Amino acid sequence: MSKLAAVTFEMTEYVRDHCLCLAAQRVARTLARRFDDALRPVGLTSGQFSLLMSLNQPVPPSIGSIAALLAMDRTTLTANLKPLERRGLAETKVDPADRRGRLVILTAPGRKLLQDALPIWQRTQEEVDGLLLQTDAGIVREGLRALA
């Protein structure tokens, strides 16, 4: 039977300093808190803002296309839609082209809330871009998209 090597504290520090997954998780939580705080006055979380924004399309999107855009499974998406539907910000309808499918519609109150939230998002986004200092924010976004 082989003996397992102990994971040293040095290895823990190495992982802390080099793991892209850990870094992405930390940044995601930090950014979500920042945007949650900023959007609180209009009654949205950062996730709800992203979900409503994904519905702002010329043709109502399907559950599957929204889930793909947000890198979310359909079950989680459906659960996240429920509070927005209860507030009258979104509606789910049967797809007339395929009765098995569902389309999600951004309602007039949802559009109004997005209109109110967008300037808050823009200010917060500019603040975050400013925190990147000498780093080109576009390059950061491009790198993150490549990993998604």
ZATORGU-550853 format. One record per residue: residue number from 1; x, y, z of N, C-alpha, C in turn; residue in one letter. Coordinates in nm, 2 decimals. Each point is the difference from the previous one (the first is absolute). Layout:
NUM_X_Y_Z_X_Y_Z_X_Y_Z_A
...
//
This chain:
1_0.08_-0.12_0.00_-0.08_0.12_0.00_0.09_0.12_0.00_M
2_-0.03_0.10_-0.09_0.08_0.12_-0.01_-0.04_0.10_0.11_S
3_0.10_0.07_0.04_-0.03_0.11_0.10_-0.02_0.13_-0.07_K
4_-0.11_0.07_0.04_-0.03_0.13_-0.06_0.09_0.11_0.05_L
5_0.05_0.08_-0.08_0.08_0.11_0.04_-0.09_0.11_0.06_A
6_0.05_0.06_0.11_-0.08_0.11_0.06_0.00_0.12_-0.09_A
7_-0.11_0.07_0.00_-0.01_0.13_-0.07_0.06_0.10_0.09_V
8_0.11_0.06_-0.05_0.07_0.10_0.08_-0.06_0.13_0.00_T
9_0.03_0.09_0.10_-0.06_0.13_0.00_0.06_0.08_-0.13_F
10_0.12_-0.03_-0.04_0.06_0.06_-0.12_-0.09_-0.03_-0.12_E
11_-0.05_-0.12_-0.01_-0.08_-0.04_-0.11_-0.13_0.08_0.01_M
12_-0.06_0.01_0.12_-0.12_0.08_0.02_0.02_0.14_-0.05_T
13_0.12_0.06_0.03_0.02_0.14_-0.04_0.02_0.00_-0.15_E
14_0.06_-0.10_-0.06_0.02_0.00_-0.15_-0.14_-0.01_-0.06_Y
15_-0.09_-0.08_0.04_-0.13_-0.01_-0.05_-0.07_0.13_0.01_V
16_0.00_0.06_0.12_-0.06_0.13_0.03_0.05_0.11_-0.10_R
17_0.13_-0.01_-0.03_0.05_0.11_-0.09_0.00_-0.03_-0.15_D
18_-0.04_-0.13_-0.04_0.01_-0.03_-0.14_-0.13_-0.06_-0.06_H
19_-0.10_-0.04_0.09_-0.12_-0.06_-0.05_-0.10_0.10_-0.06_C
20_-0.02_-0.02_-0.13_-0.09_0.09_-0.07_-0.14_-0.02_0.05_L
21_-0.04_-0.12_0.03_-0.14_-0.02_0.05_-0.02_0.07_0.13_C
22_0.09_-0.01_0.09_-0.01_0.07_0.13_-0.01_0.16_-0.02_L
23_0.09_0.04_-0.09_0.00_0.15_-0.03_-0.13_0.04_-0.06_A
24_-0.05_-0.08_-0.09_-0.13_0.04_-0.07_-0.11_0.00_0.10_A
25_0.00_-0.10_0.09_-0.11_-0.01_0.10_0.01_0.12_0.10_Q
26_0.12_0.04_0.04_0.01_0.11_0.09_-0.05_0.13_-0.07_R
27_0.05_0.02_-0.12_-0.04_0.12_-0.08_-0.15_0.00_-0.02_V
28_-0.06_-0.11_-0.04_-0.14_-0.01_-0.02_-0.08_0.04_0.12_A
29_0.04_-0.05_0.12_-0.07_0.03_0.12_0.01_0.15_0.04_R
30_0.12_0.05_-0.02_0.03_0.14_0.03_-0.08_0.09_-0.09_T
31_0.00_-0.03_-0.13_-0.07_0.08_-0.10_-0.15_0.00_0.02_L
32_-0.05_-0.12_0.03_-0.14_-0.02_0.03_-0.05_0.08_0.12_A
33_0.08_0.00_0.10_-0.03_0.09_0.12_0.00_0.14_-0.03_R
34_0.09_0.05_-0.08_0.01_0.14_-0.04_-0.12_0.04_-0.08_R
35_-0.04_-0.08_-0.10_-0.11_0.03_-0.08_-0.13_-0.02_0.07_F
36_-0.01_-0.10_0.09_-0.12_-0.02_0.09_-0.02_0.13_0.08_D
37_0.10_0.05_0.06_-0.01_0.12_0.08_-0.04_0.12_-0.08_D
38_0.05_0.01_-0.12_-0.03_0.11_-0.08_-0.15_0.00_-0.05_A
39_-0.04_-0.12_-0.03_-0.14_-0.02_-0.06_-0.11_-0.01_0.10_L
40_0.04_-0.01_0.13_-0.10_-0.02_0.11_-0.11_0.11_0.00_R
41_0.04_0.13_-0.03_-0.11_0.10_0.00_-0.11_-0.02_-0.10_P
42_0.03_-0.08_-0.11_-0.11_-0.03_-0.09_-0.06_-0.14_0.02_V
43_0.04_-0.06_0.11_-0.05_-0.13_0.03_0.04_-0.12_-0.08_G
44_0.12_0.01_-0.05_0.06_-0.11_-0.08_0.13_-0.05_0.06_L
45_0.03_-0.13_-0.03_0.13_-0.05_0.02_0.08_0.01_-0.13_T
46_0.13_-0.02_0.00_0.07_-0.01_-0.12_-0.04_-0.11_-0.09_S
47_-0.04_-0.11_0.06_-0.05_-0.12_-0.08_-0.13_0.03_-0.07_G
48_-0.09_0.07_0.07_-0.13_0.04_-0.05_0.02_0.10_-0.11_Q
49_0.09_0.10_0.01_0.03_0.10_-0.10_0.05_-0.08_-0.13_F
50_0.09_-0.09_0.02_0.05_-0.07_-0.12_-0.11_-0.08_-0.07_S
51_-0.08_-0.06_0.08_-0.11_-0.08_-0.05_-0.10_0.09_-0.08_L
52_-0.04_0.11_0.06_-0.09_0.09_-0.07_0.06_0.05_-0.12_L
53_0.13_0.04_0.00_0.07_0.05_-0.11_0.00_-0.11_-0.12_M
54_0.02_-0.12_0.04_0.00_-0.11_-0.10_-0.14_-0.02_-0.07_S
55_-0.10_0.05_0.07_-0.14_0.00_-0.06_-0.02_0.11_-0.10_L
56_0.08_0.10_0.01_-0.02_0.13_-0.08_0.04_-0.03_-0.14_N
57_-0.08_-0.07_-0.08_0.03_-0.04_-0.14_-0.12_0.04_-0.08_Q
58_0.03_0.02_-0.13_-0.11_0.03_-0.10_-0.11_-0.11_0.00_P
59_0.04_-0.12_0.01_-0.09_-0.12_0.00_0.02_-0.07_0.13_V
60_-0.11_-0.04_0.07_0.01_-0.06_0.13_0.09_-0.13_-0.01_P
61_0.10_-0.01_0.08_0.09_-0.12_0.00_-0.06_-0.12_0.06_P
62_0.05_-0.11_-0.03_-0.04_-0.13_0.06_0.08_-0.02_0.13_S
63_-0.06_-0.09_0.08_0.07_-0.03_0.13_0.14_-0.06_-0.03_I
64_0.01_-0.08_-0.10_0.13_-0.06_-0.04_0.10_0.10_-0.04_G
65_-0.04_0.10_-0.08_0.10_0.10_-0.05_0.04_0.09_0.12_S
66_-0.09_0.03_0.09_0.04_0.08_0.11_0.10_-0.07_0.09_I
67_-0.04_-0.13_0.03_0.09_-0.08_0.08_0.14_-0.01_-0.06_A
68_0.01_-0.02_-0.13_0.13_0.00_-0.07_0.08_0.13_0.01_A
69_-0.07_0.11_-0.02_0.06_0.13_0.02_0.06_0.02_0.13_L
70_-0.08_-0.04_0.11_0.04_0.03_0.14_0.08_-0.12_0.05_L
71_0.03_-0.10_-0.08_0.08_-0.12_0.05_-0.07_-0.05_0.12_A
72_-0.13_-0.03_-0.01_-0.08_-0.04_0.12_-0.08_-0.12_-0.05_M
73_-0.02_-0.10_0.09_-0.09_-0.11_-0.04_-0.15_0.05_0.00_D
74_-0.08_-0.07_-0.08_-0.14_0.05_-0.01_-0.08_0.00_0.13_R
75_0.03_-0.10_0.08_-0.07_-0.01_0.13_0.03_0.13_0.09_T
76_0.13_0.03_0.00_0.04_0.12_0.08_-0.06_0.13_-0.06_T
77_0.00_0.01_-0.13_-0.05_0.11_-0.07_-0.15_0.01_0.04_L
78_-0.08_-0.11_-0.01_-0.14_0.01_0.03_-0.02_0.05_0.14_T
79_0.08_-0.05_0.10_-0.01_0.04_0.14_0.03_0.15_0.01_A
80_0.10_0.05_-0.08_0.03_0.14_0.01_-0.10_0.09_-0.07_N
81_-0.08_-0.05_-0.09_-0.10_0.07_-0.07_-0.12_0.02_0.09_L
82_-0.03_-0.09_0.09_-0.12_0.00_0.08_-0.02_0.13_0.08_K
83_0.10_0.05_0.07_-0.02_0.13_0.07_-0.03_0.12_-0.09_P
84_0.07_-0.01_-0.12_-0.03_0.11_-0.10_-0.14_-0.01_-0.05_L
85_-0.05_-0.12_-0.02_-0.13_-0.01_-0.05_-0.10_0.04_0.10_E
86_0.02_-0.04_0.13_-0.09_0.05_0.11_-0.01_0.15_0.01_R
87_0.11_0.07_-0.03_0.00_0.14_0.00_-0.05_0.06_-0.13_R
88_-0.04_-0.08_-0.10_-0.05_0.05_-0.12_0.10_0.06_-0.10_G
89_0.13_-0.04_0.02_0.10_0.05_-0.08_0.03_-0.08_-0.12_L
90_-0.04_-0.13_0.00_0.02_-0.09_-0.11_-0.12_-0.10_0.00_A
91_-0.03_-0.05_-0.12_-0.10_-0.10_-0.02_0.05_-0.12_-0.08_E
92_-0.04_-0.12_0.04_0.04_-0.12_-0.08_-0.13_-0.04_-0.08_T
93_0.02_-0.02_-0.13_-0.11_-0.04_-0.09_0.04_-0.12_-0.08_K
94_-0.10_-0.08_-0.04_0.02_-0.11_-0.09_0.05_0.05_-0.13_V
95_0.10_-0.06_-0.06_0.05_0.04_-0.13_-0.10_-0.05_-0.11_D
96_-0.06_0.10_-0.07_-0.10_-0.04_-0.10_0.06_-0.09_-0.11_P
97_0.12_0.01_-0.03_0.07_-0.08_-0.10_0.03_-0.14_0.04_A
98_0.01_-0.02_0.13_0.03_-0.13_0.06_-0.06_-0.01_0.14_D
99_-0.12_-0.05_0.01_-0.08_0.00_0.12_0.08_-0.06_0.12_R
100_0.11_-0.08_-0.02_0.07_-0.05_0.11_0.10_0.10_0.06_R
101_0.03_0.11_-0.08_0.10_0.10_0.04_-0.07_0.11_0.08_G
102_0.08_0.08_0.07_-0.05_0.12_0.07_0.09_0.12_-0.04_R
103_-0.07_0.11_-0.02_0.06_0.13_-0.03_-0.02_0.09_0.12_L
104_0.10_0.08_0.03_-0.01_0.09_0.11_0.00_0.15_-0.05_V
105_-0.10_0.07_0.05_-0.03_0.13_-0.05_0.03_0.10_0.11_I
106_0.07_0.10_-0.03_0.03_0.12_0.09_-0.12_0.09_-0.01_L
107_-0.07_0.02_0.11_-0.13_0.08_0.01_0.04_0.14_0.00_T
108_-0.11_0.09_-0.02_0.02_0.14_0.01_0.06_0.04_0.13_A
109_-0.05_-0.05_0.12_0.07_0.04_0.12_0.15_-0.05_0.01_P
110_0.02_-0.11_-0.06_0.14_-0.05_-0.01_0.09_0.09_-0.08_G
111_-0.05_0.05_-0.11_0.07_0.10_-0.09_0.03_0.13_0.08_R
112_-0.10_0.04_0.08_0.01_0.13_0.07_0.11_-0.02_0.11_K
113_0.00_-0.12_0.07_0.10_-0.02_0.10_0.14_-0.01_-0.06_L
114_0.01_-0.06_-0.11_0.13_0.00_-0.07_0.05_0.14_-0.03_L
115_-0.10_0.08_-0.05_0.03_0.14_-0.03_0.06_0.07_0.12_Q
116_-0.07_-0.02_0.12_0.05_0.06_0.12_0.13_-0.06_0.05_D
117_0.02_-0.13_-0.02_0.12_-0.06_0.05_0.13_0.02_-0.09_A
118_-0.02_0.02_-0.13_0.11_0.02_-0.09_0.10_0.10_0.04_L
119_-0.04_0.13_0.04_0.10_0.10_0.04_0.08_-0.05_0.12_P
120_-0.07_-0.07_0.09_0.07_-0.05_0.12_0.11_-0.10_-0.04_I
121_-0.04_-0.09_-0.09_0.09_-0.10_-0.05_0.12_0.07_-0.07_W
122_-0.03_0.10_-0.09_0.10_0.07_-0.07_0.11_0.06_0.09_Q
123_-0.05_0.07_0.11_0.09_0.06_0.09_0.08_-0.10_0.07_R
124_-0.06_-0.11_0.04_0.08_-0.10_0.08_0.10_-0.07_-0.10_T
125_-0.04_-0.02_-0.12_0.09_-0.06_-0.10_0.12_0.09_-0.02_Q
126_-0.02_0.13_-0.01_0.11_0.09_-0.02_0.09_0.00_0.12_E
127_-0.05_-0.01_0.12_0.08_-0.01_0.12_0.08_-0.13_0.00_E
128_-0.06_-0.11_-0.04_0.07_-0.13_0.00_0.11_0.01_-0.11_V
129_-0.03_0.05_-0.12_0.10_0.02_-0.10_0.12_0.08_0.05_D
130_-0.03_0.11_0.08_0.10_0.08_0.05_0.09_-0.07_0.10_G
131_-0.05_-0.10_0.07_0.08_-0.08_0.09_0.11_-0.09_-0.07_L
132_-0.02_-0.02_-0.12_0.10_-0.08_-0.08_0.13_0.07_-0.02_L
133_0.01_0.13_0.04_0.12_0.07_-0.01_0.05_0.00_-0.14_L
134_0.12_-0.05_-0.02_0.07_0.01_-0.13_-0.04_-0.12_-0.09_Q
135_-0.08_-0.09_0.05_-0.05_-0.11_-0.08_-0.11_0.04_-0.10_T
136_0.01_-0.04_-0.12_-0.11_0.03_-0.10_-0.12_-0.09_0.04_D
137_-0.11_0.07_0.04_-0.12_-0.08_0.04_-0.05_-0.08_-0.12_A
138_0.02_0.04_-0.12_-0.05_-0.08_-0.12_0.08_-0.13_0.00_G
139_0.13_0.00_0.03_0.08_-0.12_0.00_-0.05_-0.10_0.11_I
140_-0.03_0.06_0.11_-0.05_-0.08_0.11_-0.13_-0.07_-0.04_V
141_-0.10_0.08_-0.06_-0.12_-0.06_-0.04_0.02_-0.10_-0.11_R
142_0.09_0.02_-0.09_0.03_-0.09_-0.11_0.05_-0.13_0.06_E
143_0.09_0.01_0.10_0.05_-0.12_0.06_-0.10_-0.08_0.08_G
144_-0.09_0.07_0.07_-0.11_-0.07_0.07_-0.10_-0.07_-0.10_L
145_-0.03_0.07_-0.11_-0.09_-0.06_-0.10_0.07_-0.13_-0.06_R
146_0.13_0.00_-0.02_0.07_-0.11_-0.05_-0.01_-0.12_0.10_A
147_-0.01_0.03_0.12_-0.01_-0.11_0.10_-0.14_-0.05_0.02_L
148_-0.10_0.09_-0.04_-0.14_-0.04_0.02_-0.03_-0.09_-0.12_A
//
